[in-house]
Amino acid sequence: MKTGYRQLARCRRGLLGLALMATGFAGSAMAAPTPPWLDDPFPSTYRPPAGPDLVIRRATVLDGSGHRLDDADILTHAGKIVSIGHQLHVPAGTREIDGRGRWVTPGVIDIHSHDGVYVLPLTDIDKEASDVAELSDPNAADTRVETAINPQDVAFSRALEHGVTTIQILPGSSPIFSGRSVVVHPIRVNTVAEMKLAGAPQGFKMACGEGPKEQDAEAHKGPTSRQGEVAFIRATFLDAQDYLRDWRAHAAGKGHAPKRDLKREALAGILAGDLHIHMHCYRADDMATMMSVAKEFGIRVTAFHHAVEAYKIPQLLKANGTCAAVWAGWWGYKMEAQDAIRANAALLDRDGVCVTMHSDSPSEGQRLNLEAARAAGAARRLGISVPPEQMIRWITSNPAKAMGLGDRLGTLAPGYDADIVLWSSEPFSVYSHADLVVIDGAAVFDRSRAPSEPVSDFELGRRAMQP
Amino acid sequence: MRCLRAAILVMALIAAASSAEAQSLAIIHAQAWTGQSAQPIDDATILVERGKIVSVVQHAPAPRDARVIDAAGHPVTAGLVNAATQLGLTEISSVRDTHDQAATGETVGAGFDVSLGLNANSELVSLARADGVTRALSFPNVSGQAPFSGLAAVIRLRGSDILDKARVALFVTIGGGAWPTHAGARSAQWQLLRAAFDDAKQPPPASPRPASREAQITALREVLSGHIPLAIVTHRESDIRQAIRLASDYTIHVVVVGGAEAWRAAPELAAAHIPVVLDPDANLPYTFDQLGNRQTNAVILAKAGVMIAFGLAGGRLEQNYNAGLALREGAGIAVSNGLPYLEALKAVTVNPIAVWRPGEAAGLIAAGQDADLVIWDGDPFEPTSNTTTIIVEGKPVLTDTRMDALARRYLPNAK
């Protein structure tokens, strides 16, 4: 059963974690206690939607990991992908879908979204007191964006209708330590817990460069320069090292547990490698500095987001095992975005850097496929050809990997979650529609059965918002 | 290195152009999307002389003395026209000292004329041109004298003087957002607008007015005389209906710009002959004025007989930073939502000309039209497609951008 698998997956991760801890505290006979940063007071209550097993017949399949299969079938069972091949034999009761002339890809993954906290329509309130991030302190390490998410944001259903099945929601980048992220499926529910993926590694958002210093200068608190930001990060991590040391001593049976402190324990979780850093940085030199800081503290930046100058330092990113989350289209609107090029993703990919497209906005979040197409188009202009089976990685398996979910999402292969999109045509065409969107084996959006009323409660009953 | 080769080719063509000004130019083997029929003319020869299209003939050989560009069967369209941008007026949105799109003082108001501040060297301009835009409207944002924004200009994306025509429309902004600087309420905005027109109708006073006031009155009179349209940037249905009423009460030409909820008043807009300039991509309720944003807006309006033109494409950022890419992609999105291809093509070529440069023979591939032409390596509405040759005023122009230069510099790293 589906839930059984999930439990197993969770156990496996838990066991792995325990094994790692055991090696860290060799000699301790007692099982180490769960560190406070791994506590989840907001556990997922997500249940995969119900539905029959599916087989999509004779479609062009891009598996998300670089392969293309023509005229292929794909079969799901109990929320998982069972097989991909030609003329598959399927059990009775399987829903048959004709994929002829259509394309199949993994569900699109958006690694950088503010859906649910940057909720449209924006109002005066958002100017002073937005839920995108907590601005009272440049260190908002104690915050979890999931405690602010409004599932009625219309951005969720728009994303889903455009083939997006998994979204990492990050807090905004005005605080240097911006807080914890959450990974969700954009399905129609009333609480964030019901969208939240169980067992996803915990992401943590940080920011460098223009964003935080401008916010701090405006608010008259916190660093107002790049060098100030870096000093602030180092000082904050130094302090968190004490907390981590105290915790580790306690875990080894020496002394009391340190007093709970939501900020310091989250930061200790980063230093312990349990919270993965997703860092907003534009300029190549900023990224290089941050990778040095990470090295100083024995940690790794999982991914730089908005990395518009990543194409200037591919080898450095590769050497540090750091991914780049980029746009194709956004450039120029601030100083640190002057050197953006549309072909960024294609050049990074050519160099073997783990690269993913990202949205950062509810409009871009509906057309990550077109963002990838833009990057490929720009590469074409430079004489570099990127076939669809490679482009699709930028919005499926690569973001999955960067989110620590590469063994479960983003690829169409047996055992993977059955998150699938059936496109009306080649998915990088502006004319292509997501005809069918499947999450965990269940059809959650079917374009041929468009709902007669809006998905979000916000839209319901408003005259100008009727379908 | 393909674009380097293209750049060298274009430079050669430009050199040839300057040495033989009157020489004709023939684009052969063109798949010509003329803007006049739903199907292209395959294997068309487009002959250009003195900045104008002379003829478009299928299977015709190029004249012996003409310079020849072989389109090799690729699509050729008229140069794209973006119907609402701030190209040439803004460079870095987070850097205030690069902004020239709004007069913040209280003296200029309706008289604010953006044509004096156009920057032909803007990187936004060269990128838009590389993406196939040869003309665009550059309009002002709301001034210190709400609801007035000022006078917009049409730019032509060529050399160092990009002004095509100044003072083509008087812009006002009506609706929610930033109330303290926008007269406090939409009723106040409409009242101020009507009062200004009423004032402008009065005979001039015995003693001369201050020059800045005179400039405002002049702008208003250009609208009242029917010389230029009043462009109303507005979204909510109630405001669109007010715009229709205003046009009728003052017998002036009105253009709705934005028009998120214009689809809700499509028959009335059609009856009043009010064109709508809209973002074909918008489908989110950005503000309470724009609850009705939807990608079928263009489809509903066109079906009702409203003249539509695409602008503001892709939203606040893209409308300027990707004034070409977001425009053509937006046209594709409109097609994918049911707008006939020809209507979408017209909405980014001939319709914006009809709205902002009425009477100008431009925007079509036909004899007598301005020779602003683009050769594409694929469907222009696809984001994977690129321009290969851009012709403005009958001459090939450079398509190289700063992005190209950066990409070329760092390409060796990509080995």
Interface residues (C-beta under 8 A of the other chain):
Chain A: L120 P121 L122 T123 V154 A155 R158 E210 Y311 K312 P314 Q315 G329 W330 W331 G332 Y333 K334 M335 Q338 D339 A340 I341 R342 A343 L347 R350 D351 P362 S363 Q366 L370 A373 R374 A376 G377 A378 R380 R381 L382 G383 F428 S429 V430 Y431 S432 H433 R462 A464 M465
Chain B: M1 R2 C3 E91 I92 S93 S94 V95 E123 L124 E237 E261 R264 D281 A282 N283 L284 P285 Y286 T287 F288 Q290 L291 G292 G314 G315 L317 E318 Y321 N322 L325 A326 E329 G332 I333 V335 S336 D377 F381 E382 P383 T384 S385 N386 M403 D404 L406 A407 R408 Y410 L411 N413 A414 K415
